[in-house]
């Protein structure tokens, strides 16, 4: 088999975690008898841009191309490089590989991949970073602030400006959509890749290999010695070096610790402190470095795809403190074998370090946990064997082409139009599907010629039924979209239920917002019905991000602020006595009620601790929620069996601004909320009150749950996630 690896850099010219992966794979493939070549940029060989030299490196033929002038991320040649593409094309024509496996591509550009695709060569891309939609590689702004992980929903100017970023991402996506397979080193990276638009059916986890330097128990630090922290991420702001230096400054008067910082320039203000600045070391020396430490620190601001350093450290028996930067969180369990702290939070990092200094028994327990349950890691040989097997296996089958045009027929009076039709159309447009929204009862000419028309909760009228019959006769598939059971006359809640049922029966199949809705559709009509949950859209994400940037922490301590978002007056009056009892037992708590509830029935006696505001426009909601400490999800909705969907919507809205939710258990809340991690779910009212009480008084837990919930919504309920679900549903029929 002939294999060509594409990589921005390659050792010994430049060594990093990603480049060493390519080197180990290439050398082992060559040793296994395959013909292997590497095409790599050259940073330190003194080549002029575009000049190519060929050398044997460790038994592998390497084509080096001068690339130093293409390094700036704002340079278009960094991502679409005609010179590098022509050079790769010449190699492709002469070498004629069976497999092209692209890794890091900054400076070489995506044209190199397109050259392979144009020659119908099987092409695989491994993403070690976020270059395909982030020119700065790590979803971090120039001023070292984490970007929104779903980049289409962000306002980041990236390396140049927002319009440039959008155009660049679109051009790169057109190439990425055509590769045979996308590999990522961790499940966390897979979530990010899928959330940014890559078909989940073409993305597989291919974990990096790790050369573990294990340290015998007898060589570990004993309790009573200073706690020995170590950092070796380099002198780079994106790796959080300044966050760690600031944390060390906060702790300089605390005794009982040392910090060795490798490859970091000396800082004058920390010279007479427990911090020692040491020179960088060669990769093979990592075992000696880890042997002299107790705790490894990775304060990265970059969104890490894996982190070999963290896994090496755990393999060597160290506890680890990491920022919540994705990849490391798969192996660092907060409070068990280390700590996970908020990205960029100097104070939180200092607190975590001091906890281990002040509590040697905790450090001992963590290191015992590391020794008892080391992370699963594979060797370079295992990695190479697995990839060679992959190269020889059939390529994954591409997802069926989506419909060209999808129409939505909606009743705009219903509140769920935004969560269903608007977000659905927006998601499909991101994936190249032309959409149109039409009001039921208004002109529907724009629906003609659509492959599919999705009818959302519309009540039948003679003209609507005529329109549906006309569309069906033209070959358009009709799908009813139900946000609730308002089509069910037996529910007794909606006077138009019978007419909605008539519309439903005029359709070919259905989708429902919840499992209960989908099941009831099939039970009543016999139609096939699939679940398509509600989601968040780009506007909500941007508004939430803006609100989070405007959030101001109070200078003086204040009692927790609870917020109740009320969408049903009946459900609120059912819940109010419980909320009133909770507020009366906590004299410092404050409550904000958002929604139309009529007169207060018990809470009015609490005076200024309780505020009531009408909802106004949904666009104002993030700014009104962002200061909350806990959001109280709807407790019950007597007029509907589907209170869980309302709670799920409330959870998503609160999660976007990082506010934790306490909800009642229903099939839908349990489907959306992972109890204890992304929210709290109670089985009854007494437990609900107890959970609110516990969360309102625990600041650290509130923030942990809020951060986890925000990530969950962005990665699994954002626009691309909605598109994937919709396209999978629509793929049941060929177009």
Secondary structure, 3 states (H helix, E strand, C coil): CEEEEEECCCCCCCCCHHHHHHHHHHHHHHHCCCEEEEEEEECCCCCCECCEEEEEECCEEEEEEECHHHCCCCCHHHCECHHHHHHHHHHHHHHCCCEEEECCCCCCECHHHHHHHHCCCEEEEEECCCCCCCCCCCCECCCCCECCCCHHHCCCCCCCCHHHHHHHHHHHHHHHCCCCEEEECCHHHHHHHHHCCCCHHHEEECCCECCCCCCCHHHCCCCCCCEEEEECCCCCHHHCHHHHHHHHHHCCCCCCEEEEEECCCCCHHHCCCCEEEECCCCHHHHHHHHHCCCEEEECCCCCECCCHHHHHHHHCCCEEEEECCEHHHHCCCECCCEEEECCCCHHHHHHHHHHHHHCHHHHHHHHHHHHHCCCCCECHHHHHHHHHHHHHCCCCCCCCCCCCEEEEEECCCCCCHHHHHHHHHHHHHHCCCEEEEEECCCCCHHHCCCCEEEEECCCCCHHHHHHHHHHHHCCCEEEEEECCCCCCHHHCCCCCHHHHHHHHHCCCEEEECCHHHHHHHHHHHCCCEEECCCCCCHHHHHHHHHHHHHCCCCCCCCCCEEEEECCCHHHHHHHHHHHHHHHHCCCCCEEEEECCCCCCCCHHHHHHHEEEECCCCHHHHHHHHCCCCEEECCCCCCCCCCHHHHHHHHHHHHHHCCCEEEEECCHHHHHHCCECCCEEEECCHHHHHHHHHHHHCCHHHHHHHHHHHHHHHHHHCCHHHHHHHHHHHHCCCCC
